[in-house]
Amino acid sequence: AVVSTQSTGDGGKFCEMRTASPDTKAMMYSGLSSEGDGRKAYLLKRKGKGPEEKFEYPLTSAQEVGWDIKEVSKTVESRPAYYGKSRIIRDTFFAQNGVM
């Protein structure tokens, strides 16, 4: 399912974004954006999805860092942040050498 493709230089193409479902696509052609239907409703529905649901793979390095954060956060005990360092960062990023 391809929404946007780019050439890889050797004649091949790779997919960037997953295609919307037929029901979601149909929203674009029903009603007017000025009334909250049509393209506006389509874009609002797509905006509600996370990058993991819209794209096949992370497109930027920032997306790579948080790509499966929902899965990782399920395995880590969550508590309020301590001095601005969230639990997930402290447990997975900082060295465990007793300094913290």
C-alpha positions in Angstrom: 0.0 0.0 0.0 1.7 3.1 -1.2 0.8 6.8 -0.7 4.1 8.4 -1.4 7.0 6.8 -3.3 10.4 8.1 -4.2 13.0 6.7 -6.6 16.0 4.9 -5.1 18.2 6.0 -8.0 18.4 2.5 -9.5 14.9 2.4 -10.9 13.4 0.9 -7.8 10.9 2.6 -5.4 10.4 2.4 -1.7 7.2 3.1 0.3 7.1 5.8 2.9 3.5 6.0 4.2 0.9 3.3 4.6 -2.4 3.8 2.7 -5.4 4.9 4.6 -8.3 2.4 4.9 -11.1 2.7 2.3 -13.5 4.1 4.9 -11.0 6.8 5.8 -10.3 7.6 2.1 -14.0 7.9 1.4 -14.2 10.6 4.0 -12.2 12.9 1.7 -14.9 12.8 -1.0 -18.0 13.4 1.2 -18.9 16.9 2.4 -17.1 20.2 2.5 -14.0 21.0 4.5 -15.6 24.3 5.5 -18.3 22.3 7.3 -15.9 20.0 9.0 -16.3 17.2 6.5 -14.3 16.1 3.5 -10.5 16.8 3.5 -10.6 18.3 7.0 -12.3 15.3 8.5 -9.8 13.0 6.7 -6.8 14.9 8.0 -8.1 15.0 11.6 -8.7 11.3 11.5 -5.2 10.6 10.1 -3.7 13.0 12.7 -5.0 10.8 15.5 -2.8 7.9 14.4 0.7 7.6 15.6 3.8 7.4 13.3 4.0 3.6 13.8 0.5 3.2 12.3 1.1 5.6 9.4 4.6 4.7 8.3 6.3 1.5 7.4 9.6 2.5 9.1 11.0 5.6 10.9 11.9 8.3 8.4 14.1 10.5 10.7 16.6 9.8 13.4 14.2 11.4 15.9 11.5 8.9 14.9 14.0 6.1 15.4 14.6 7.1 19.0 10.9 6.9 20.0 9.6 4.4 17.4 8.4 1.6 19.7 8.2 3.7 22.9 4.7 2.4 23.7 6.0 -1.2 23.8 9.1 -0.2 25.8 7.0 1.8 28.3 4.8 -1.2 29.0 7.8 -3.1 30.4 9.2 -0.3 32.6 7.7 0.8 35.9 6.5 4.4 35.5 6.6 7.0 38.2 6.6 10.8 38.1 9.8 12.4 36.8 12.6 13.1 39.2 14.4 16.4 38.4 13.1 16.3 34.9 14.6 12.9 34.0 11.8 10.6 33.0 11.9 7.0 34.1 12.2 5.6 30.6 15.2 7.7 29.8 16.9 7.1 33.1 16.5 3.3 32.9 17.5 2.9 29.2 19.9 5.7 28.4 22.0 6.5 31.5 24.8 4.2 32.6 24.0 2.0 35.6 27.2 2.7 37.5 25.7 3.9 40.7 26.2 7.7 40.0 22.5 8.4 39.9 
